[in-house]
Amino acid sequence: MSSGRRSSSIASELARHRAKLEAAKVREKYIQQEYEMERQKAILDRDLKIKNTKTFGKLLRRESRSLYNSSQS
């Protein structure tokens, strides 16, 4: 193999490796973003459940007071 072909082959191999490295970096960033969105979604879901539970508790107490007051009349 001539020196020119060899350097061309090495340059091609280097370009392929760089492209693979760049693709891996993009995949890593995507996975990190996906993880962060899932984490934020879990937090929002938890907060929504807590809010709904508190709201339901308030409604139950209100209904209970209403029933108690109507039974006292």
Secondary structure, DSSP 8 states (H G I E B T S, - for coil): --HHHHHHHHHHHHHHHHHHHHHHHHHHHHHHHHHHHHHHHHHHHHHHHHHHHHHHHHHHHHHHHHHHHHHH-
